[in-house]
Amino acid sequence: FWLKSLRRLRRWSCTMPALAKHPKFEGVSGPLCLLVLDGYGIYDEYEGNCAYLANPENINGAIAQAKQKQLYVQLKAHGPAVGLPDETDMGNSEVGHNALGAGQIIAQGAKMVNDSMQGKLFESKNWQTITAAAKEKTVHLFGLLSDGGVHSNITHLLTLLRKFAEAGCPNVRVHALTDGRDVAGDSSPKYIKMLEDALAQAEASGSGFSYRVGSGGGRMYVTMDRYNSDWNIVKRGYDSMVHGKIDESIVPEVGKNGYTGYYKSMSEWREAVGASFPDKSDQNYPPFVIVDADGNPTGKIGDGDIVINFNFRGDRAIEISRAFIEGDDFKDMDRGVAPKVDYYGMLIYDNDVGIPKQSLVPNPEIHNVMSEYLVASGVTMYAMSETHKYGHMTFFWNGNRSGYLDTSLEKYEEITSEPATPEQIAKNPAMKAPEIADAMIAAVESGKFKFLRANFANGDMAGHTGLIAETTQSVSIMDKQVGRVLEAVRAKGGTTIVVADHGNCEYMKDKKGGLVTSHSCNPVPFLIDDASGAAPFEIDTTAIAEPGLTNVAATVCNLLGYEAPEQYEKTLLAFK
């Protein structure tokens, strides 16, 4: 549904004024192309840096040329530079594309939730409604169990548990998904202990209280699908939460190596699943259901219950939210008998179409995005990627809004992805990089578009697998495709920006040699590949304290021959 809304041929209501012409520069003569190398950061040359191991000749060559022309700089892509709470917060694709497309530092979901948890959330009307109903009904909290800070933070969950207990809510269930992607691949026991300790403390705080884990599984196999990639992922989570059962037709792990899927506690499950599947990591574990001594599920979601998704990031929360809130016309998977629940997200995950209708925390508002100004200025645009990052080049780039601004000026194109499992990445490390390059080259050669943007997902999606050799190969293949696009743009007398949204593939081993599957806090490259040979500009960041992703939008406006809007972060360019 969410991707369908992205594809709808409709317009926003856009009343933005046209941009003023730049006083010193008429704009690049040919097309302006922007390539996002997803998850491609900058770090030391060592055995865990797949961006180094791949020896990407085209990217490195473009960087070397850009340095000679003073058209290269490193950018911050994490922490406060992209609206996250502090310097320890890794960047991610959502906030990275928000920053690239908006040109402003926007307080992101993590920061807004952190701030709201200080008091405002618990004074809100929604909180009062929830806690009043929870005196009679069960509260179900589900989401990602880690402190990765990309989709969720365990501190938010622990705070909610404490506050529900303080409000006198007797029955709470947690449906917890292990991470292993934004944190270490085998780190779930630490978070499980934190959760079980918090539940025991909450349960002991009131007479007759029952605070328990109800179900869960690994995030990339259970519940957290995105972009309609695989609805069986959603169904595995829905079945365990709602029906207290595991559908063995889509969970073939049941019965293998002693794995049953039904356990007395989450810690018991984690020990069993690790023993049954030593080659899997936290992100890929099969679902489980907690049962009592008689084998009956103890955490099923029923009619009238309150269900809260405590993830704050939207892309992997959309589909499971739809499964809970949509009516009988829902057809994407078989829900069985669907309970009528009072459903809340930590945030609204899609403001445009209202998924869900209710949230614990108000959403960040992103206005005056670059696409609005460019449409008002008559700039033709093309945006594309494979499914894994298509929403980032459209929805997130455009300030978390769906659809086209103006169908006469824009074209969005998606190439359908395969699942980004370790097995699939190993089988096809190219992912859809060749097809992305083909589409970009065709769009450049068509002459229809002035500003084109694309995302190569390889560094991020392969980096998350923890497979060093396969990620290195994936980056190498991506590099060849980036080279093809650079040549096509040069042939048209155009200009290409190459940038990344956050780090990942450049830091895949820690100092102890352990595999790292999460994003990083490393800087990312920014370069301008100019075919004119005599560009009347160069990068000058002396007036910018910490150059970051939010400086890119103003730079794009300048390259197109326009002054940037006053509210944008400063351009990276100085004109001769």
Secondary structure, DSSP 4 states (H G I P E B T S, - for coil): -HHHHHH---B----PPPPPBPSS----SS-EEEEEETT-----SSTT-HHHHT--HHHHHHHHHHHHTT-EEEEB-SGGGGT-SSTTSPP-HHHHHHHHHH-S----HHHHHHHHTTTTGGGSHHHHHHHHHTTTS-EEEEEEESS-SSS--HHHHHHHHHHHHHTT--EEEEEEEE-SSSS-TT-HHHHHHHHHHHHHHHHHTSTT-EEEEEEEEETTTTT---TTS-HHHHHHHHIIIIIS---TTT-TTTTSTT--SEESSHHHHHHHHHHH-TT--GGGPPPEEEB-TTS-BS----TT-EEEE----STTTHHHHHHHH--TT--SS--SS----EEEESS-SBTTTTBSS-BSSPPP---S-HHHHHHHTT--EEEEEEHHHHHIIIIITTTS--SBS-TTTEEEEEEPPPP--HHHHHH-TTTTHHHHHHHHHHHHHHT--SEEEEEE-HHHHHHTTT-HHHHHHHHHHHHHHHHHHHHHHHHTT-EEEEE-SSB-TT--B-TTS-B--S-B---EEEEEEESSS--SEEE--TT-SS-BGGGHHHHHHHHTTBPPPTTSPPPSEEE-
